Amino acid sequence: MSLLKKVNVYRRGLMKGITKNIGESKLQTNGEPINREDVKRILITRPNHRLGNQLLITPLIQELTETFPNAKIDLFLKGGVGNILFENFTQVDQKINLPKKHFKELGKYIGGWLRLKKHHYDIVINVVKTSSSGRLSTKLAKGKYKFFGLEESEFTHDFDNLNHIAKFPVYSFRENISHLGIKPNLNTVPPLRMMLSEKEIAHGKVELEKLKQKQAKTIALFTFATGAKCYSKEWWATFYNELKTTLPDYNIIEVLPVENVSQLNFSIPHFYSKDVREICGFFANCDVFIGADSGIMHLATASGVPTLGLFSVTKPDMYKPYGNKSIGIDTKETPNSKIIELAKDILEEKEDLCSSKK
């Protein structure tokens, strides 16, 4: 282990020790009820650089926008991807970005934490209750109401699938404001969303048309994932052969990761881009997405395309793609034929919908 990694491990341990008692009260207020019209500025803290983890707060942003239409929302993040993901969210104001590599950009790292003191917030929300940086930033920020995160046992309302990583922050927010005089919203949690422009969607259609081999609907595959979540080349070869045999009348296109690798050895039409918004615009024109648990899987869901997320390591109930008729599939218990059947059902439903509109 390199010296830098050793220091990082020590830093994480130190942060956990420092923050273990922060936010024990979970809901920190001055005892006064909250007035929707008076809420002008909110801080969401999610200092994690991963694409998927940042996309998973888009339901919370939509919930806050609906609940407090007069409020501006600041985000405390990590890395630069948030500047790209949230650029079209009109109520998102400032993005405070910690650098991914703390010790190489120590000045920017310290500056990011200091910026938390710039504004006085009406509400400060820590997205992940177990995050040391999230709890500490919630503690340091100046705010009238602070939501550190709840335990499941503290909920007094019955919410569906409470432990899902996209739903839980919304449910926690709803539970918190119910104790401040606002009747909680019990409707379905908003889906993941990227707020693509019409131009971005149109560009994605042009890129897709270049790769289509027939005038038919398109299945997008993403064969990459990090670590143990990545399915082998053998698995993907078997799955692809079954897919094209069962559904021969559809386009099948592989979307490549930034690493520009392919578990199918670049053997089928493929799309490559380093631009997250361009990839999302491409997905928006596809008809079904199939891929393992990853940030790109969540990006596909956020584009609006029905997503079949493949799980063999992480828990589907917690991390499955959320919204837009997406489904999380445990491949240890689900045969390829069932996955392909689910894709076929989505495609046929879309075809029936198109026929009914003619």
C-alpha positions as CSV (number, residue, x, y, z in Angstrom):
1,M,0.0,0.0,0.0
2,S,1.4,3.4,-1.0
3,L,2.0,6.1,1.6
4,L,-0.9,8.2,0.1
5,K,-3.3,5.3,0.4
6,K,-2.1,4.7,4.0
7,V,-2.7,8.4,4.8
8,N,-6.2,8.2,3.2
9,V,-7.1,5.1,5.3
10,Y,-5.9,6.9,8.4
11,R,-7.9,10.0,7.4
12,R,-11.1,8.0,7.0
13,G,-10.7,6.4,10.4
14,L,-10.0,9.7,12.0
15,M,-13.1,11.3,10.4
16,K,-15.3,8.4,11.7
17,G,-13.9,8.9,15.2
18,I,-14.4,12.7,15.1
19,T,-17.9,12.5,13.7
20,K,-19.4,9.4,15.4
21,N,-21.5,11.4,17.8
22,I,-22.4,14.2,15.4
23,G,-26.1,14.3,14.5
24,E,-27.2,11.9,17.3
25,S,-30.3,14.2,17.6
26,K,-31.0,13.5,13.9
27,L,-33.3,16.5,13.6
28,Q,-31.8,19.7,14.9
29,T,-34.2,22.7,15.1
30,N,-35.0,25.5,17.3
31,G,-38.5,24.1,18.0
32,E,-40.3,26.4,15.7
33,P,-42.6,25.2,12.9
34,I,-41.4,25.7,9.3
35,N,-43.2,28.0,6.8
36,R,-42.9,27.0,3.1
37,E,-42.8,30.5,1.9
38,D,-40.0,31.5,4.2
39,V,-37.5,28.8,3.0
40,K,-35.2,30.6,0.6
41,R,-31.9,28.6,0.7
42,I,-31.2,24.9,1.2
43,L,-28.0,23.0,1.4
44,I,-27.8,19.3,0.3
45,T,-24.5,17.7,1.4
46,R,-23.3,14.6,-0.5
47,P,-19.5,14.8,-0.6
48,N,-18.9,11.7,-2.8
49,H,-17.4,11.9,-6.3
50,R,-19.1,8.9,-7.9
51,L,-21.5,9.5,-10.9
52,G,-24.2,7.2,-9.5
53,N,-24.2,8.6,-6.0
54,Q,-24.7,12.1,-7.3
55,L,-27.4,11.1,-9.7
56,L,-29.2,9.4,-6.8
57,I,-29.9,12.8,-5.2
58,T,-31.9,14.1,-8.2
59,P,-35.2,12.8,-6.6
60,L,-34.5,14.8,-3.5
61,I,-33.8,17.9,-5.5
62,Q,-37.1,17.5,-7.3
63,E,-38.9,16.9,-4.0
64,L,-37.4,20.1,-2.5
65,T,-38.3,22.1,-5.5
66,E,-41.9,21.0,-5.3
67,T,-42.1,21.6,-1.5
68,F,-40.2,24.9,-1.4
69,P,-40.7,26.6,-4.8
70,N,-39.1,29.8,-3.6
71,A,-35.9,28.2,-2.4
72,K,-32.4,28.0,-4.1
73,I,-30.5,24.8,-3.5
74,D,-26.8,24.6,-2.9
75,L,-24.9,21.3,-3.2
76,F,-21.9,20.2,-1.2
77,L,-20.2,17.6,-3.5
78,K,-16.9,16.0,-4.4
79,G,-15.2,16.1,-7.8
80,G,-16.5,18.0,-10.8
81,V,-19.2,15.7,-12.2
82,G,-21.9,17.6,-10.3
83,N,-21.2,20.7,-12.5
84,I,-22.3,18.6,-15.5
85,L,-25.2,16.6,-13.9
86,F,-27.0,19.5,-12.4
87,E,-26.5,22.3,-14.9
88,N,-30.1,22.4,-16.0
89,F,-31.7,22.2,-12.6
90,T,-33.0,25.8,-12.3
91,Q,-33.2,25.8,-8.5
92,V,-29.7,24.5,-8.0
93,D,-27.6,27.6,-7.3
94,Q,-24.0,27.0,-6.1
95,K,-22.1,23.7,-6.3
96,I,-19.4,23.5,-3.6
97,N,-17.0,20.9,-4.9
98,L,-14.3,19.2,-2.8
99,P,-11.4,17.9,-5.0
100,K,-11.3,14.1,-5.5
101,K,-7.7,14.0,-4.4
102,H,-7.5,15.8,-1.1
103,F,-3.8,15.9,-0.5
104,K,-2.8,16.9,-4.0
105,E,-5.2,19.9,-3.9
106,L,-5.1,20.7,-0.2
107,G,-5.9,24.4,-0.7
108,K,-9.0,23.7,-2.7
109,Y,-10.0,21.0,-0.2
110,I,-9.8,23.4,2.8
111,G,-11.4,26.2,0.7
112,G,-14.4,24.0,0.0
113,W,-15.1,23.4,3.6
114,L,-14.7,27.1,4.4
115,R,-17.3,27.9,1.8
116,L,-19.9,26.1,3.9
117,K,-19.8,29.2,6.2
118,K,-20.6,31.6,3.4
119,H,-24.4,31.4,3.6
120,H,-27.0,30.9,6.3
121,Y,-29.3,28.1,5.2
122,D,-32.9,27.6,6.2
123,I,-32.4,23.8,5.9
124,V,-29.3,21.7,5.7
125,I,-29.8,18.0,4.6
126,N,-27.2,15.2,5.0
127,V,-28.1,12.7,2.4
128,V,-26.3,9.6,3.8
129,K,-26.6,9.3,7.6
130,T,-23.5,7.0,7.8
131,S,-21.3,9.5,5.9
132,S,-18.6,11.1,8.2
133,S,-18.1,14.0,5.8
134,G,-21.8,14.4,5.4
135,R,-22.4,14.6,9.1
136,L,-19.5,17.0,9.7
137,S,-20.5,19.3,6.8
138,T,-24.1,19.4,8.2
139,K,-22.7,20.3,11.6
140,L,-20.4,23.0,10.2
141,A,-22.9,24.7,7.9
142,K,-24.9,27.6,9.3
143,G,-28.6,26.5,9.2
144,K,-31.8,27.0,11.1
145,Y,-33.0,23.4,10.6
146,K,-30.5,20.5,10.2
147,F,-31.5,17.0,9.0
148,F,-28.7,14.6,9.8
149,G,-30.5,11.4,8.7
150,L,-33.0,9.1,10.5
151,E,-32.9,5.5,11.5
152,E,-35.6,3.2,10.1
153,S,-37.1,2.9,13.7
154,E,-37.6,6.6,13.9
155,F,-40.1,6.8,11.0
156,T,-43.8,7.3,12.0
157,H,-45.1,7.1,8.4
158,D,-45.4,4.0,6.2
159,F,-43.1,4.5,3.2
160,D,-42.5,1.9,0.4
161,N,-39.0,0.4,0.0
162,L,-37.5,2.5,2.7
163,N,-34.0,1.4,2.3
164,H,-33.5,2.3,-1.4
165,I,-30.6,4.7,-1.8
166,A,-32.6,7.1,-4.0
167,K,-35.8,6.9,-1.9
168,F,-34.5,7.0,1.6
169,P,-33.3,10.7,1.5
170,V,-36.7,11.8,0.3
171,Y,-38.5,9.7,2.9
172,S,-36.2,11.1,5.6
173,F,-36.9,14.6,4.5
174,R,-40.7,14.0,4.5
175,E,-40.5,12.5,7.9
176,N,-38.5,15.4,9.2
177,I,-40.7,18.2,7.9
178,S,-43.8,16.3,9.3
179,H,-42.4,17.2,12.7
180,L,-42.2,20.9,11.7
181,G,-45.8,21.4,10.8
182,I,-45.9,20.4,7.2
183,K,-48.0,17.4,6.1
184,P,-45.7,15.0,4.3
185,N,-46.1,14.1,0.7
186,L,-47.1,10.4,0.5
187,N,-46.9,10.3,-3.3
188,T,-44.4,8.2,-5.3
189,V,-40.8,9.5,-5.0
190,P,-39.7,11.4,-8.1
191,P,-37.6,9.4,-10.5
192,L,-33.9,9.9,-11.3
193,R,-33.7,12.7,-13.8
194,M,-31.0,14.5,-15.8
195,M,-32.9,17.5,-17.3
196,L,-31.6,17.1,-20.8
197,S,-32.2,19.9,-23.3
198,E,-34.1,19.3,-26.6
199,K,-30.8,19.9,-28.4
200,E,-29.0,17.1,-26.4
201,I,-31.8,14.6,-27.1
202,A,-31.8,15.5,-30.8
203,H,-28.0,15.0,-31.0
204,G,-28.4,11.6,-29.3
205,K,-30.9,10.6,-31.9
206,V,-28.4,11.5,-34.7
207,E,-25.7,9.5,-33.0
208,L,-28.0,6.5,-32.6
209,E,-29.1,6.6,-36.3
210,K,-25.5,6.3,-37.4
211,L,-25.2,2.9,-35.6
212,K,-28.6,1.4,-36.2
213,Q,-28.6,-1.5,-38.7
214,K,-32.3,-1.6,-39.2
215,Q,-35.4,0.6,-38.7
216,A,-36.4,-0.9,-35.4
217,K,-36.2,-0.3,-31.7
218,T,-32.8,-0.4,-29.9
219,I,-31.4,-2.3,-27.0
220,A,-28.5,-0.6,-25.4
221,L,-25.9,-2.8,-23.5
222,F,-23.3,-1.6,-21.1
223,T,-21.0,-4.5,-20.3
224,F,-18.6,-2.8,-17.9
225,A,-18.7,-2.3,-14.1
226,T,-16.1,-1.8,-11.4
227,G,-14.6,-4.7,-9.5
228,A,-16.7,-7.7,-8.7
229,K,-19.8,-6.1,-10.2
230,C,-18.3,-6.6,-13.7
231,Y,-19.6,-9.7,-15.4
232,S,-17.1,-11.8,-17.3
233,K,-16.6,-11.8,-21.1
234,E,-17.9,-15.4,-21.1
235,W,-21.1,-14.3,-19.3
236,W,-21.7,-11.5,-21.8
237,A,-20.9,-13.6,-24.8
238,T,-23.5,-16.2,-23.7
239,F,-26.1,-13.5,-22.9
240,Y,-25.6,-11.6,-26.1
241,N,-26.0,-14.8,-28.2
242,E,-29.2,-15.6,-26.4
243,L,-30.4,-12.0,-26.8
244,K,-29.8,-11.7,-30.5
245,T,-31.3,-15.2,-31.1
246,T,-34.5,-14.4,-29.2
247,L,-34.8,-10.8,-30.4
248,P,-33.3,-10.8,-33.9
249,D,-35.5,-8.0,-35.2
250,Y,-34.1,-5.3,-32.9
251,N,-30.9,-3.2,-32.9
252,I,-28.4,-4.1,-30.2
253,I,-25.7,-1.5,-29.5
254,E,-23.0,-1.5,-26.9
255,V,-22.2,1.7,-25.1
256,L,-18.6,1.7,-24.0
257,P,-17.2,3.1,-20.7
258,V,-14.7,5.9,-20.4
259,E,-12.0,3.2,-20.2
260,N,-12.9,2.2,-23.8
261,V,-13.1,-1.5,-23.1
262,S,-15.6,-4.0,-24.2
263,Q,-16.7,-7.4,-22.7
264,L,-17.9,-8.2,-26.2
265,N,-14.5,-7.4,-27.8
266,F,-16.0,-4.6,-29.8
267,S,-17.8,-7.2,-31.9
268,I,-21.1,-5.3,-32.3
269,P,-22.0,-1.7,-33.1
270,H,-20.8,0.5,-30.3
271,F,-21.0,4.1,-29.1
272,Y,-18.2,5.8,-27.2
273,S,-18.1,9.2,-25.6
274,K,-16.4,10.8,-22.6
275,D,-19.2,13.4,-22.3
276,V,-21.7,12.3,-19.6
277,R,-24.5,14.5,-21.1
278,E,-23.9,13.2,-24.6
279,I,-24.1,9.6,-23.3
280,C,-27.3,10.4,-21.5
281,G,-28.8,12.0,-24.7
282,F,-27.9,8.8,-26.6
283,F,-29.7,6.6,-23.9
284,A,-32.8,8.9,-24.2
285,N,-33.3,7.6,-27.7
286,C,-32.8,4.0,-26.9
287,D,-35.8,1.7,-26.0
288,V,-34.3,-0.5,-23.2
289,F,-31.0,-0.6,-21.4
290,I,-29.3,-3.7,-19.9
291,G,-26.2,-3.4,-17.8
292,A,-24.7,-4.2,-14.4
293,D,-24.9,-2.0,-11.3
294,S,-22.9,1.1,-12.0
295,G,-23.1,4.8,-12.4
296,I,-23.9,4.4,-16.1
297,M,-26.8,2.2,-15.1
298,H,-28.2,5.1,-13.0
299,L,-27.4,7.5,-15.9
300,A,-29.5,5.4,-18.2
301,T,-32.4,5.5,-15.8
302,A,-32.0,9.3,-15.5
303,S,-32.3,9.6,-19.3
304,G,-35.8,8.1,-19.2
305,V,-35.0,4.7,-20.8
306,P,-36.4,1.6,-19.1
307,T,-33.4,0.0,-17.4
308,L,-32.7,-3.6,-16.5
309,G,-30.0,-3.5,-13.9
310,L,-28.0,-6.7,-13.3
311,F,-27.0,-7.5,-9.8
312,S,-24.7,-10.3,-8.5
313,V,-22.8,-8.6,-5.7
314,T,-24.7,-5.5,-4.4
315,K,-28.2,-5.6,-3.0
316,P,-30.9,-4.9,-5.7
317,D,-33.4,-3.6,-3.1
318,M,-30.9,-0.8,-2.1
319,Y,-29.2,0.0,-5.4
320,K,-31.6,-1.1,-8.2
321,P,-32.3,1.5,-11.0
322,Y,-35.2,3.6,-9.9
323,G,-37.9,5.2,-12.0
324,N,-39.1,5.0,-15.6
325,K,-40.2,1.4,-15.4
326,S,-36.8,0.2,-14.5
327,I,-36.1,-3.2,-12.8
328,G,-33.3,-4.6,-10.6
329,I,-32.5,-8.2,-11.4
330,D,-30.6,-10.7,-9.2
331,T,-28.8,-12.7,-11.8
332,K,-27.9,-15.4,-9.3
333,E,-31.6,-16.3,-9.2
334,T,-32.8,-15.1,-12.6
335,P,-31.9,-17.0,-15.9
336,N,-30.9,-15.1,-19.0
337,S,-34.2,-16.1,-20.6
338,K,-36.2,-14.2,-18.0
339,I,-34.0,-11.1,-18.4
340,I,-34.6,-11.2,-22.2
341,E,-38.3,-11.8,-21.6
342,L,-38.5,-8.6,-19.5
343,A,-36.7,-6.7,-22.3
344,K,-39.1,-8.1,-24.9
345,D,-42.1,-7.0,-22.8
346,I,-40.8,-3.4,-22.6
347,L,-40.1,-3.3,-26.4
348,E,-43.5,-4.8,-27.3
349,E,-45.3,-2.4,-24.9
350,K,-43.5,0.5,-26.7
351,E,-44.5,-0.8,-30.1
352,D,-48.1,-1.1,-29.0
353,L,-48.0,2.4,-27.7
354,C,-46.6,3.7,-31.0
355,S,-49.3,1.8,-32.9
356,S,-52.1,3.3,-30.8
357,K,-50.9,6.8,-31.5
358,K,-51.0,6.4,-35.3
